[in-house]
Every structure is written in structure tokens, then in C-alpha cells.
Amino acid sequence: MANKPKKAVIKISTFVDSTTRIEGDVFSENNLKIDGTINGNLESKNDIVVSETGVVNGNIYANAVVVNGVVAGNITTIDTVTLAPSGRIEGDVEALGLIADIGSNFHGRCKVTKIEEPEGAKFEIKVESPPNEIKEEKDEQAVTSELLAQVANEIAG
């Protein structure tokens, strides 16, 4: 019997809940979990998880991406893109690797290559090991409020 690959654990520090819709581009230096909808490009220096209820209508630039929901746009990562059985990507993928589970949907082209910095990224992305533990825990409402304030500042500035 073959051993199953170990699932990566990503510690989330920024959260967009399922009742939230963001219109416009989102930039973050933290790991992001998307349960809601983002209509715009999404960029993080770290990892992005699009949950089963998450929808991203735009391009994604990140260290690594896990798709359980829907991404309608291109994904460019330094590390891997993981497409779960419930996930759907409608766009091209450029990454160090693509892991697609049985039952997932991928409509696009895939280029597996080493990427130093994703083309089109707004800031330099550095690959760093995630901290062993999050020092400060916040409730979902506080994190959502912080993200909305960050987005408002980006739009205003």
C-alpha cells in the first residue's frame, strides 16, 4: 500500500469570511484564507487558501496557493498550487508544482517552473519559513475588520 502524501498545514493570519465581498485588488504580507468573494487581483508574500465557499475573480500571486473553491484567473506562485477535489481553476497556472486531486477541475494551461518573483507582482516576494506558532490570536470579526481597513487604505492611498 502506498503512503499518502502529508497535507500541508497553513496557519492563517488574515481571514475573509463567507459574508464578505471585496471589489478591488487585495495585497497582504500574511497568509490569507478566503471564504468570501474577491473581485480583483489577490497578492500575498505568503500563502493563500481559497476555501470551498471562496471565489476569486482575478489573478493570484503568492508563495503557495490551495484551491478548495473557485479561481477564475491566472495563478502564479513561487511554490506549489494545490487543487482539492472541490476546487476549480479557470485560468493558467505557473508554479514550481501543481498538485491536482481526483475530482478537481482545471481549465487552462500549466507551466511548471522555478519562479523567483511572479511576473506582475507589486512587491518583492521572499520565501520564508512560516513561524512555528502564531503569537497573537484574534477572533474572526477582528481579523475581517482589519482586512477591510487595509483594503480601504489601499484604495484611498
N, C-alpha and C positions, 0 to 999 in steps of 0.2 A: 504494500500500500504506500503510495507516495505521500510525502509530508505536504500539508497545505502551507502556503506562504503566510508568514505572520502579518497581521494587519497593523498598519502604522497608527499610532495614537498621536493626534494633533491637539495640543492644548489651545483652546480658543480664548482670545482676549477681547475680541470685538464681535458683536452679535447683531444681526439684522433679523428681527422676529417676523413671523408669518403675516402679521397685520401691517407690515411696513412696506411702502413702495417708494423707491428713490428715483427721481428723474434727474439724470446728470451723472457725470463721471465721479468715481469714488477712489481716493488714494489713501493707503494706510501703510504704516510700518509694522503693523501687528498681524497675527493670524486672524482670519475672518471666517465667520460662519454665516451663510446666507440662507435664511428660511423664508424670506420675503421675496420681493421683486426689485431688481435694479435694471432700469432702462438707461444704460450708459456703460462706458468702459469701466473696468474694475482693475485696480493695480495695487499690489501689496509686495513689500520686501520679503514677506514670509509666505505662509501657506493659506490657501483659500479652500473652504469646504462649501459646496452648494448642496444643501440637504434635499430630501425628497420633495419638499414643498417649495424649494428655492428655484427662482428663474432669473437668469441673467441674459438680457438682450443687449449684447455688446461684447467687445473683445476683453480678454482677461490676460494680464501679465502678472506672473508671480513666481515664487520659488518652486512651489508644487501645487497641484490642484486635484481635488477629489470631487467628482460629479455624481451625485445621487439624484439630482433634479434635472433641470433643462438649461443648457447653454446654447443660445443662438448667436454665435460669433466665434471668432478665432481664439485659440488658447495658445500662449507662448510661455514656456516655463524653463527654468534652469534645470530642474529635476524632473520628476515624472508627472504624468496625468493619469489618474486612476478613474475609470468609468465603471461604476457599480451597476448591478443588474437593473435597477430602477432608473439609471441615468441615461440622458440623451444629449449628444453634442451634434449641432448642425453648424459646422464650420471646420476650418482646418486646425490641426494641432502640430506644433513644433515643440519638441521636448527631448530630454535625454532618454525617455522611455514612455510607452503607452501601455497601460495595463487595462484591458477591457474584459470584464466578467461576462459570462454567458447570460444572455437576456438583455444586455445593454444595447443601445442604438447609437451608431456613429455614422454620420453622413458628411463626408468631407475627405480631405487628404491629410496624411500624416507624414511628417518629416522627423525622423529620429536622429538627433544630432546633439553635440555638446554646445551649449549656448552660454556665453559669458555674461551677456546682458541682453534681454529681449529687445528686439528691434521695435522702436516706437515707445519704449518705456520713458516715463517722465523723469525718473531719478535712477541713480545707480542702485542696482540690487546686489547685495552681498550675501553669499551663502554663509549662514552662521548656524551653529547648533542651537536648538531651542533650549530654554532654561529647563532644569530638571523639575522645577515646580513653579507655579505662579505665586508670587509673594503676596499679591493683593487680590482678594476675591471680591467681585462686585455682582450685585443682582442684575438680572436681565434688563429691568427697566432703566437702571443707571447706565448700563453699557449702551443701550439703544439711545438714550438721551445724549450721551457723549458723542456717539457716531453722528447723530443728526446735527449736533452743534459743529462737529468737524466739517460735515458736508456744507452746512450753511456758511461757515468761514471760508471754505474753498470757493464757493460760488460768489461770495461777496468780495473776496480778495483777489 
